[in-house]
């Protein structure tokens, strides 16, 4: 195909017939140009299709949770590094907190972040290498709460000696509640039990246990609280390793006994509680142990007191018998009787004098009461109030009469004024005629001439009139 510039400006058929043929054009491959976005999308699709879901091992660094709740991190080894990303919805299911320096195994998919053209790992699961996520979460929470002082021995409170009201937080379906009630009914039958049920296993068990602890802490009169459940795996007992449960135990205003699992099971709740029991039954035993000690001590003191009283009575009886047998005490009983008679006489005389003095004081009191009644301020005020009411009534009556008389005089004056008023005369059909200047009242027709302007005042309104004729 010839180029446009090979043609002459004017058509010449003869020249066109004599022109040599154009050389053949070689087959040049057509170029396919991609934009950066298209290339990035093809790379992303290729990586996601070829690699799929992968597991990557490495050390965490640059871990940061943004205000959106997503986790950004870098996974590295001795010679390479890989950027990673985890959505907030996936991050909340992790049992431990990702921190820099932790070796982990991550599961996810390789993708490309298009704005920067960087490939990254979209992480769907993260677990620590060499130890379970639950164990790492347990150690992290334990270290954090211990640094806050939640495990300090100074916070531990002693159990009450004789608790009257015992709070229990556990499941109603487990064996723990039955064991606790059985022990308490056998050893402390008069105890008042307050049970706040809560699920102790499962995904939503930790919020329920924390809520139950808050509720039972607000019950008035509770002296001690038992929280726990029976044995199980670490997953079954994990509700008592949650931070919300630990802080709820720390905020309970009374001593708390943690009775979670068996003796070998250790949870965060055991460190925060005021006392740890190996089993729920042992927790019940600890609550009533003080009662047994108090009862035993009372029994021992009672026996010692009875023995000491008997010994003292025997000693005093023996001394009294010896003293009674001495010559100096001969006739002691008679002298004692005489002294008793004298004491009786003195007692009667004293009572008589006291009765007389009391009678004199009573008469003086009656006299003062009569005088006080005579000059009673209340009675005087009542008399003054009566006089005041009477005078007020008289003043009101006089004011009414005076007002009526004034109203009568006013009515008479108004009547007289109405009778003498010229307007009243006009109201009866008469009129007043004025000259054109309104300075003179016309009383005679001779005061006007034909063609004069006059003003006529009626009862209602005025008239401007012109005189056309007059009659003498």
FENUR-V78396 format. One record per residue. N is the residue number from 1. SS is DSSP state (a for helix, b for strand, c for the rest). PSI is psi as a letter, one per 20 degrees, with the letter a starting at -180 (999 if undefined). OMEGA is omega in radians with two decimals (none if undefined). Layout:
n=N ss=SS psi=PSI omega=OMEGA
n=N ss=SS psi=PSI omega=OMEGA
This chain:
n=1 ss=c psi=p omega=-3.08
n=2 ss=c psi=q omega=3.10
n=3 ss=c psi=q omega=-3.12
n=4 ss=a psi=h omega=-3.11
n=5 ss=a psi=i omega=3.10
n=6 ss=a psi=i omega=-3.13
n=7 ss=c psi=q omega=3.10
n=8 ss=c psi=r omega=-3.13
n=9 ss=c psi=h omega=3.12
n=10 ss=c psi=q omega=-3.09
n=11 ss=c psi=p omega=3.07
n=12 ss=c psi=o omega=-3.06
n=13 ss=a psi=h omega=-3.10
n=14 ss=a psi=g omega=3.12
n=15 ss=a psi=h omega=-3.13
n=16 ss=a psi=h omega=-3.13
n=17 ss=a psi=h omega=-3.08
n=18 ss=a psi=i omega=-3.11
n=19 ss=c psi=q omega=3.13
n=20 ss=c psi=q omega=3.14
n=21 ss=c psi=q omega=-3.14
n=22 ss=c psi=q omega=3.11
n=23 ss=c psi=q omega=3.14
n=24 ss=c psi=q omega=3.13
n=25 ss=c psi=p omega=3.14
n=26 ss=c psi=q omega=3.12
n=27 ss=c psi=n omega=3.13
n=28 ss=c psi=p omega=3.13
n=29 ss=c psi=p omega=-3.12
n=30 ss=c psi=p omega=-3.12
n=31 ss=c psi=p omega=3.08
n=32 ss=c psi=o omega=-3.06
n=33 ss=c psi=p omega=3.11
n=34 ss=c psi=q omega=2.99
n=35 ss=c psi=r omega=3.13
n=36 ss=a psi=h omega=3.14
n=37 ss=a psi=g omega=3.14
n=38 ss=a psi=g omega=3.13
n=39 ss=a psi=g omega=3.14
n=40 ss=a psi=g omega=3.12
n=41 ss=a psi=g omega=3.12
n=42 ss=a psi=h omega=3.09
n=43 ss=a psi=g omega=3.12
n=44 ss=a psi=g omega=-3.14
n=45 ss=a psi=h omega=-3.14
n=46 ss=a psi=g omega=3.14
n=47 ss=a psi=g omega=-3.11
n=48 ss=a psi=h omega=-3.12
n=49 ss=a psi=h omega=-3.07
n=50 ss=a psi=g omega=-3.05
n=51 ss=a psi=g omega=-3.10
n=52 ss=c psi=b omega=-3.14
n=53 ss=b psi=p omega=-3.09
n=54 ss=b psi=r omega=3.02
n=55 ss=b psi=p omega=-3.10
n=56 ss=b psi=p omega=3.12
n=57 ss=b psi=p omega=3.11
n=58 ss=b psi=a omega=-3.11
n=59 ss=b psi=p omega=-3.13
n=60 ss=b psi=q omega=3.01
n=61 ss=b psi=q omega=-3.13
n=62 ss=b psi=k omega=3.11
n=63 ss=b psi=p omega=3.14
n=64 ss=b psi=p omega=3.07
n=65 ss=b psi=o omega=-3.10
n=66 ss=c psi=r omega=-3.12
n=67 ss=c psi=i omega=3.05
n=68 ss=c psi=i omega=-3.12
n=69 ss=c psi=i omega=3.13
n=70 ss=c psi=q omega=-3.13
n=71 ss=b psi=p omega=3.04
n=72 ss=b psi=p omega=-3.09
n=73 ss=b psi=r omega=3.06
n=74 ss=b psi=p omega=3.12
n=75 ss=b psi=p omega=-3.02
n=76 ss=b psi=r omega=2.97
n=77 ss=c psi=b omega=-3.02
n=78 ss=c psi=h omega=-3.02
n=79 ss=c psi=i omega=-3.09
n=80 ss=c psi=r omega=3.07
n=81 ss=b psi=q omega=-3.07
n=82 ss=b psi=p omega=3.09
n=83 ss=b psi=q omega=-3.13
n=84 ss=b psi=r omega=-3.06
n=85 ss=b psi=p omega=3.11
n=86 ss=b psi=p omega=-3.14
n=87 ss=c psi=q omega=3.14
n=88 ss=a psi=h omega=-3.14
n=89 ss=a psi=h omega=3.10
n=90 ss=a psi=h omega=-3.08
n=91 ss=a psi=h omega=-3.07
n=92 ss=c psi=i omega=3.13
n=93 ss=c psi=i omega=3.10
n=94 ss=c psi=p omega=3.13
n=95 ss=c psi=i omega=-3.12
n=96 ss=c psi=r omega=-3.14
n=97 ss=c psi=o omega=3.12
n=98 ss=c psi=p omega=3.14
n=99 ss=c psi=q omega=3.13
n=100 ss=c psi=p omega=3.10
n=101 ss=c psi=i omega=-3.14
n=102 ss=c psi=p omega=3.07
n=103 ss=b psi=p omega=-3.04
n=104 ss=b psi=r omega=2.98
n=105 ss=b psi=p omega=-3.06
n=106 ss=b psi=q omega=3.07
n=107 ss=b psi=p omega=3.14
n=108 ss=b psi=b omega=-3.11
n=109 ss=b psi=q omega=3.09
n=110 ss=b psi=p omega=3.09
n=111 ss=b psi=r omega=-3.11
n=112 ss=b psi=p omega=3.05
n=113 ss=b psi=o omega=-2.94
n=114 ss=c psi=g omega=-3.10
n=115 ss=c psi=h omega=-3.13
n=116 ss=c psi=i omega=-3.14
n=117 ss=c psi=k omega=-3.12
n=118 ss=b psi=p omega=3.05
n=119 ss=b psi=q omega=-3.07
n=120 ss=b psi=r omega=3.13
n=121 ss=b psi=o omega=3.04
n=122 ss=b psi=n omega=-2.97
n=123 ss=b psi=p omega=3.09
n=124 ss=b psi=i omega=3.13
n=125 ss=b psi=q omega=-3.11
n=126 ss=b psi=p omega=3.11
n=127 ss=b psi=q omega=-3.13
n=128 ss=b psi=q omega=-3.13
n=129 ss=c psi=p omega=3.06
n=130 ss=c psi=i omega=3.10
n=131 ss=c psi=q omega=-3.03
n=132 ss=c psi=q omega=3.12
n=133 ss=a psi=h omega=3.14
n=134 ss=a psi=g omega=3.14
n=135 ss=a psi=g omega=3.11
n=136 ss=a psi=g omega=3.09
n=137 ss=a psi=h omega=3.10
n=138 ss=a psi=g omega=-3.11
n=139 ss=a psi=h omega=3.12
n=140 ss=a psi=g omega=-3.13
n=141 ss=a psi=h omega=3.13
n=142 ss=a psi=g omega=-3.14
n=143 ss=a psi=h omega=-3.12
n=144 ss=a psi=g omega=-3.14
n=145 ss=a psi=h omega=3.10
n=146 ss=a psi=h omega=3.09
n=147 ss=a psi=h omega=3.09
n=148 ss=c psi=i omega=3.13
n=149 ss=c psi=j omega=-3.10
n=150 ss=c psi=i omega=-3.14
n=151 ss=c psi=j omega=-3.03
n=152 ss=c psi=q omega=3.12
n=153 ss=a psi=h omega=3.13
n=154 ss=a psi=h omega=3.12
n=155 ss=a psi=i omega=-3.07
n=156 ss=c psi=p omega=-3.14
n=157 ss=c psi=q omega=3.12
n=158 ss=c psi=q omega=3.11
n=159 ss=c psi=q omega=3.09
n=160 ss=c psi=q omega=-3.10
n=161 ss=c psi=g omega=-3.12
n=162 ss=c psi=n omega=3.13
n=163 ss=c psi=p omega=3.10
n=164 ss=c psi=h omega=-3.10
n=165 ss=b psi=p omega=-3.07
n=166 ss=b psi=p omega=3.10
n=167 ss=b psi=q omega=-3.11
n=168 ss=b psi=p omega=3.08
n=169 ss=b psi=o omega=3.13
n=170 ss=b psi=a omega=3.13
n=171 ss=c psi=q omega=3.09
n=172 ss=c psi=i omega=-3.09
n=173 ss=c psi=i omega=-3.07
n=174 ss=c psi=r omega=3.12
n=175 ss=a psi=i omega=-3.09
n=176 ss=a psi=g omega=-3.11
n=177 ss=a psi=h omega=3.12
n=178 ss=a psi=h omega=3.12
n=179 ss=a psi=g omega=-3.12
n=180 ss=a psi=g omega=-3.12
n=181 ss=a psi=h omega=-3.14
n=182 ss=a psi=g omega=-3.13
n=183 ss=a psi=g omega=-3.10
n=184 ss=a psi=h omega=3.12
n=185 ss=a psi=h omega=-3.14
n=186 ss=a psi=h omega=-3.02
n=187 ss=a psi=i omega=-3.10
n=188 ss=c psi=m omega=-2.98
n=189 ss=c psi=h omega=-3.10
n=190 ss=c psi=j omega=3.12
n=191 ss=c psi=q omega=3.10
n=192 ss=b psi=o omega=-3.09
n=193 ss=b psi=p omega=3.05
n=194 ss=b psi=o omega=-3.06
n=195 ss=b psi=p omega=3.07
n=196 ss=b psi=o omega=-3.03
n=197 ss=b psi=q omega=3.10
n=198 ss=c psi=q omega=3.03
n=199 ss=c psi=p omega=-3.08
n=200 ss=c psi=j omega=3.13
n=201 ss=c psi=p omega=3.13
n=202 ss=c psi=r omega=-3.03
n=203 ss=c psi=h omega=-3.08
n=204 ss=c psi=j omega=-3.08
n=205 ss=a psi=h omega=-3.11
n=206 ss=a psi=g omega=3.08
n=207 ss=a psi=h omega=3.14
n=208 ss=a psi=g omega=3.11
n=209 ss=a psi=g omega=3.12
n=210 ss=a psi=g omega=3.12
n=211 ss=a psi=g omega=3.13
n=212 ss=a psi=h omega=3.11
n=213 ss=a psi=h omega=3.09
n=214 ss=a psi=h omega=-3.12
n=215 ss=a psi=g omega=-3.09
n=216 ss=a psi=h omega=3.06
n=217 ss=a psi=h omega=3.13
n=218 ss=c psi=i omega=3.12
n=219 ss=c psi=p omega=-3.12
n=220 ss=c psi=q omega=3.04
n=221 ss=c psi=i omega=3.13
n=222 ss=c psi=p omega=-3.08
n=223 ss=c psi=h omega=-3.10
n=224 ss=b psi=q omega=-3.10
n=225 ss=b psi=p omega=3.04
n=226 ss=b psi=p omega=3.10
n=227 ss=b psi=p omega=3.14
n=228 ss=b psi=a omega=-3.13
n=229 ss=b psi=r omega=3.10
n=230 ss=c psi=a omega=-3.08
n=231 ss=c psi=r omega=3.14
n=232 ss=c psi=a omega=3.12
n=233 ss=c psi=r omega=3.14
n=234 ss=c psi=h omega=3.07
n=235 ss=c psi=h omega=3.13
n=236 ss=c psi=h omega=-3.09
n=237 ss=c psi=j omega=-2.97
n=238 ss=a psi=h omega=3.13
n=239 ss=a psi=h omega=-3.12
n=240 ss=a psi=j omega=3.00
n=241 ss=a psi=j omega=3.14
n=242 ss=c psi=q omega=-3.10
n=243 ss=a psi=h omega=-3.11
n=244 ss=a psi=h omega=3.11
n=245 ss=a psi=g omega=3.14
n=246 ss=a psi=g omega=-3.14
n=247 ss=a psi=h omega=3.08
n=248 ss=a psi=h omega=3.08
n=249 ss=a psi=g omega=-3.14
n=250 ss=a psi=h omega=-3.12
n=251 ss=c psi=i omega=3.09
n=252 ss=c psi=p omega=-3.02
n=253 ss=c psi=i omega=-3.13
n=254 ss=c psi=r omega=3.12
n=255 ss=b psi=q omega=-3.11
n=256 ss=b psi=p omega=3.06
n=257 ss=b psi=p omega=3.10
n=258 ss=b psi=p omega=-3.13
n=259 ss=b psi=m omega=-3.05
n=260 ss=b psi=p omega=3.05
n=261 ss=c psi=b omega=-3.14
n=262 ss=c psi=a omega=-3.03
n=263 ss=c psi=h omega=-3.11
n=264 ss=c psi=i omega=-3.12
n=265 ss=c psi=p omega=3.13
n=266 ss=c psi=p omega=3.14
n=267 ss=c psi=r omega=3.08
n=268 ss=a psi=h omega=3.14
n=269 ss=a psi=h omega=3.12
n=270 ss=a psi=h omega=-3.12
n=271 ss=a psi=h omega=-3.09
n=272 ss=a psi=h omega=-3.07
n=273 ss=c psi=q omega=3.11
n=274 ss=c psi=h omega=3.14
n=275 ss=b psi=q omega=3.12
n=276 ss=b psi=p omega=3.09
n=277 ss=c psi=p omega=-3.12
n=278 ss=c psi=h omega=3.14
n=279 ss=c psi=r omega=3.05
n=280 ss=a psi=h omega=3.10
n=281 ss=a psi=h omega=3.10
n=282 ss=a psi=h omega=3.08
n=283 ss=a psi=g omega=3.08
n=284 ss=a psi=h omega=3.10
n=285 ss=a psi=h omega=3.14
n=286 ss=a psi=h omega=-3.14
n=287 ss=a psi=g omega=-3.08
n=288 ss=a psi=i omega=-3.12
n=289 ss=a psi=h omega=3.13
n=290 ss=a psi=h omega=3.12
n=291 ss=a psi=g omega=3.10
n=292 ss=a psi=g omega=3.13
n=293 ss=a psi=g omega=-3.13
n=294 ss=a psi=g omega=3.14
n=295 ss=a psi=g omega=3.12
n=296 ss=a psi=g omega=3.14
n=297 ss=a psi=h omega=3.10
n=298 ss=a psi=g omega=3.13
n=299 ss=a psi=g omega=3.13
n=300 ss=a psi=g omega=3.12
n=301 ss=a psi=h omega=3.11
n=302 ss=a psi=g omega=3.13
n=303 ss=a psi=g omega=3.12
n=304 ss=a psi=g omega=3.13
n=305 ss=a psi=g omega=3.13
n=306 ss=a psi=g omega=3.13
n=307 ss=a psi=g omega=-3.14
n=308 ss=a psi=h omega=3.12
n=309 ss=a psi=g omega=3.11
n=310 ss=a psi=g omega=3.13
n=311 ss=a psi=g omega=-3.13
n=312 ss=a psi=h omega=3.12
n=313 ss=a psi=g omega=3.12
n=314 ss=a psi=g omega=3.14
n=315 ss=a psi=g omega=-3.13
n=316 ss=a psi=h omega=3.10
n=317 ss=a psi=g omega=3.13
n=318 ss=a psi=h omega=3.12
n=319 ss=a psi=g omega=3.11
n=320 ss=a psi=h omega=3.13
n=321 ss=a psi=g omega=3.13
n=322 ss=a psi=g omega=-3.12
n=323 ss=a psi=h omega=-3.14
n=324 ss=a psi=h omega=-3.13
n=325 ss=c psi=i omega=-3.13
n=326 ss=c psi=q omega=-3.11
n=327 ss=a psi=h omega=-3.08
n=328 ss=a psi=h omega=-3.11
n=329 ss=a psi=j omega=3.10
n=330 ss=c psi=p omega=-3.11
n=331 ss=c psi=j omega=-3.11
n=332 ss=a psi=h omega=-3.12
n=333 ss=a psi=g omega=3.14
n=334 ss=a psi=g omega=3.13
n=335 ss=a psi=h omega=3.11
n=336 ss=a psi=h omega=3.11
n=337 ss=a psi=g omega=3.10
n=338 ss=a psi=g omega=3.11
n=339 ss=a psi=h omega=3.12
n=340 ss=a psi=h omega=3.11
n=341 ss=a psi=g omega=3.13
n=342 ss=a psi=g omega=3.11
n=343 ss=a psi=h omega=3.13
n=344 ss=a psi=g omega=3.12
n=345 ss=a psi=g omega=3.11
n=346 ss=a psi=h omega=3.13
n=347 ss=a psi=g omega=3.10
n=348 ss=a psi=g omega=-3.14
n=349 ss=a psi=g omega=3.12
n=350 ss=a psi=g omega=3.12
n=351 ss=a psi=h omega=3.13
n=352 ss=a psi=g omega=3.13
n=353 ss=a psi=g omega=3.14
n=354 ss=a psi=h omega=3.12
n=355 ss=a psi=g omega=3.11
n=356 ss=a psi=g omega=3.14
n=357 ss=a psi=h omega=3.13
n=358 ss=a psi=h omega=3.12
n=359 ss=a psi=g omega=3.11
n=360 ss=a psi=g omega=3.13
n=361 ss=a psi=h omega=3.12
n=362 ss=a psi=g omega=3.12
n=363 ss=a psi=g omega=3.10
n=364 ss=a psi=h omega=3.12
n=365 ss=a psi=g omega=3.11
n=366 ss=a psi=g omega=3.12
n=367 ss=a psi=g omega=3.13
n=368 ss=a psi=h omega=3.11
n=369 ss=a psi=g omega=3.11
n=370 ss=a psi=g omega=3.11
n=371 ss=a psi=g omega=3.13
n=372 ss=a psi=h omega=3.11
n=373 ss=a psi=h omega=-3.13
n=374 ss=a psi=g omega=-3.13
n=375 ss=c psi=l omega=-3.10
n=376 ss=c psi=p omega=3.13
n=377 ss=a psi=h omega=3.13
n=378 ss=a psi=g omega=3.14
n=379 ss=a psi=g omega=3.12
n=380 ss=a psi=g omega=3.11
n=381 ss=a psi=h omega=3.11
n=382 ss=a psi=g omega=3.10
n=383 ss=a psi=g omega=3.11
n=384 ss=a psi=h omega=3.12
n=385 ss=a psi=h omega=3.12
n=386 ss=a psi=g omega=3.11
n=387 ss=a psi=g omega=-3.13
n=388 ss=a psi=h omega=3.12
n=389 ss=a psi=g omega=-3.13
n=390 ss=a psi=g omega=3.13
n=391 ss=a psi=h omega=3.13
n=392 ss=a psi=h omega=3.11
n=393 ss=a psi=g omega=3.13
n=394 ss=a psi=g omega=3.13
n=395 ss=a psi=g omega=3.13
n=396 ss=a psi=g omega=-3.14
n=397 ss=a psi=g omega=3.14
n=398 ss=a psi=h omega=3.13
n=399 ss=a psi=h omega=3.13
n=400 ss=a psi=g omega=-3.14
n=401 ss=a psi=g omega=-3.14
n=402 ss=a psi=h omega=3.12
n=403 ss=a psi=h omega=3.12
n=404 ss=a psi=g omega=3.11
n=405 ss=a psi=g omega=3.13
n=406 ss=a psi=g omega=3.11
n=407 ss=a psi=h omega=3.12
n=408 ss=a psi=g omega=3.12
n=409 ss=a psi=h omega=3.13
n=410 ss=a psi=h omega=3.14
n=411 ss=a psi=g omega=3.12
n=412 ss=a psi=g omega=-3.14
n=413 ss=a psi=h omega=3.12
n=414 ss=a psi=g omega=3.12
n=415 ss=a psi=g omega=3.11
n=416 ss=a psi=g omega=3.14
n=417 ss=a psi=h omega=3.12
n=418 ss=a psi=h omega=-3.12
n=419 ss=a psi=h omega=-3.12
n=420 ss=a psi=i omega=-3.06
n=421 ss=c psi=p omega=3.07
n=422 ss=a psi=h omega=3.13
n=423 ss=a psi=h omega=3.09
n=424 ss=a psi=h omega=3.10
n=425 ss=a psi=g omega=3.11
n=426 ss=a psi=h omega=3.14
n=427 ss=a psi=h omega=3.13
n=428 ss=c psi=j omega=3.05
n=429 ss=c psi=i omega=3.13
n=430 ss=c psi=r omega=3.13
n=431 ss=c psi=r omega=3.12
n=432 ss=b psi=p omega=-3.14
n=433 ss=b psi=p omega=3.13
n=434 ss=b psi=q omega=3.05
n=435 ss=c psi=a omega=-3.04
n=436 ss=c psi=h omega=-3.14
n=437 ss=c psi=i omega=-3.13
n=438 ss=c psi=k omega=3.11
n=439 ss=c psi=i omega=-3.08
n=440 ss=c psi=p omega=3.07
n=441 ss=b psi=p omega=-3.12
n=442 ss=c psi=o omega=3.12
n=443 ss=c psi=i omega=-3.07
n=444 ss=c psi=p omega=-3.13
n=445 ss=a psi=h omega=3.14
n=446 ss=a psi=i omega=-3.14
n=447 ss=a psi=i omega=-3.12
n=448 ss=c psi=r omega=3.07
n=449 ss=c psi=r omega=-3.13
n=450 ss=c psi=p omega=-3.12
n=451 ss=c psi=i omega=3.12
n=452 ss=c psi=q omega=3.03
n=453 ss=b psi=p omega=3.09
n=454 ss=b psi=r omega=3.10
n=455 ss=b psi=p omega=-3.12
n=456 ss=b psi=p omega=3.11
n=457 ss=b psi=p omega=3.08
n=458 ss=c psi=r omega=3.09
n=459 ss=c psi=h omega=3.11
n=460 ss=c psi=o omega=3.08
n=461 ss=c psi=r omega=-3.12
n=462 ss=b psi=q omega=3.13
n=463 ss=b psi=p omega=2.98
n=464 ss=b psi=o omega=-3.02
n=465 ss=b psi=r omega=3.08
n=466 ss=b psi=p omega=-3.11
n=467 ss=c psi=p omega=3.10
n=468 ss=c psi=h omega=3.11
n=469 ss=c psi=r omega=3.12
n=470 ss=c psi=q omega=3.13
n=471 ss=c psi=p omega=-3.12
n=472 ss=c psi=999 omega=none
